[in-house]
Amino acid sequence: EGILEVNIIQMTNIQMTASQAENSLVDFVVTCQGSLPTDVCTVVSDPTCQVSKSMVCDPIIVTDECLLTIRRAFEEPGTYCINITLGDDTSQALASALISVNGGEFI
């Protein structure tokens, strides 16, 4: 069947203590349709989605329904293009979003 669709349904800023304020943490809640994914990759790019700044891939275990939370750190305030790709052995699907990070708070 393959992974048919990926949706970012929620983005939540994680409150940090003052000593941790150099990084802003954001949780992305993601759902998908079709097969259950075995890995997730997150690409952070500039606001035009053209210049990649970082990429992180992690194996994941999804047991019954495709609903997962992905936490990513942003080192500095700004607007970013986020591409989240869920994959398995035979397919992958992508969701994108623009996010503004402002010193640990959304704009």
C-alpha positions in Angstrom: 0.0 0.0 0.0 2.7 2.5 0.9 2.6 5.7 2.8 0.0 7.8 1.0 -0.2 11.1 2.8 1.5 13.0 5.6 -0.1 15.9 7.5 1.4 18.3 10.1 -1.6 18.8 12.3 0.0 20.8 15.1 3.2 22.8 15.9 3.8 23.6 19.6 6.6 25.7 21.1 8.2 24.1 24.1 8.9 26.5 27.0 12.6 26.5 27.9 14.3 27.7 31.1 16.6 30.8 30.8 19.7 28.6 30.7 18.4 26.7 27.7 17.1 29.7 25.8 19.8 29.5 23.1 17.7 26.8 21.4 14.0 27.0 20.7 12.3 23.6 20.7 9.2 22.9 18.6 7.1 19.8 18.6 5.5 18.8 15.3 2.5 16.5 15.5 2.3 14.4 12.3 -0.3 12.0 11.0 -0.2 9.8 7.9 -2.4 7.5 5.8 -1.5 4.1 4.4 1.4 2.0 5.6 3.1 2.7 9.0 6.4 4.5 8.6 9.7 3.1 9.8 11.8 6.3 9.6 11.3 10.1 9.7 13.5 12.8 8.2 13.2 16.5 9.0 14.8 19.0 6.7 15.1 22.6 7.9 15.6 25.1 5.0 15.4 28.9 4.5 12.0 30.5 4.0 12.0 29.8 0.2 12.6 26.1 0.9 15.6 26.2 -1.5 18.7 26.3 0.9 18.9 23.4 3.3 20.2 24.3 6.8 20.0 20.9 8.5 18.6 17.4 8.0 17.9 14.9 10.8 16.7 11.3 10.2 15.6 8.9 12.9 14.2 5.4 12.9 10.7 5.3 14.5 8.3 2.7 15.7 4.7 3.3 15.1 2.5 0.4 16.4 -1.1 0.9 15.5 -2.0 4.3 14.1 0.2 6.8 12.4 0.3 9.7 14.9 3.7 10.9 16.1 5.4 13.9 17.7 8.7 15.1 16.3 10.8 17.5 18.4 13.3 19.7 16.7 15.6 22.5 18.0 16.1 25.8 16.3 19.3 27.6 17.2 18.3 31.1 16.3 15.1 33.1 15.6 13.8 33.3 12.1 11.5 31.9 9.5 12.1 28.4 8.4 10.7 25.9 5.8 10.2 22.5 7.4 9.9 19.3 5.3 8.9 16.2 7.2 9.3 12.9 5.3 7.9 9.7 6.6 9.2 6.5 4.9 9.2 2.8 4.9 11.0 0.2 2.8 9.0 0.9 -0.3 7.6 4.4 -0.1 7.8 7.9 1.4 5.5 10.9 1.7 6.3 14.5 2.5 4.6 17.4 4.4 5.9 21.0 4.4 5.2 24.0 6.6 6.6 27.5 7.2 7.4 28.3 10.8 8.5 31.5 12.5 10.7 31.0 15.6 11.2 34.2 17.7 13.4 33.6 20.7 11.4 30.6 21.8 7.9 31.9 20.8 5.9 31.7 17.6 5.2 34.8 15.7 
